[in-house]
């Protein structure tokens, strides 16, 4: 997946892809374990979980 990052960044920059469409959960950084569990166990119909420092 990492080899796709330059192409993905270019698509975002050129507004070909809107990453907000796949963000299903936003959680504080201190909930990282819970966020990982949600993502790993495919709970709550998640696609992408974002952690935000507070």
C-alpha angles and dihedrals in degrees: 000000000000091000088062094057098092090052091046092050090050091051091051092047091050091046092241090125128032108205092198088074091072100040105103100161134034116187138170116263092246088065092059094123092051090046091051091049091051091050097041095047094041092237126169094015090285124180104170129004117204122201118209125195112231 
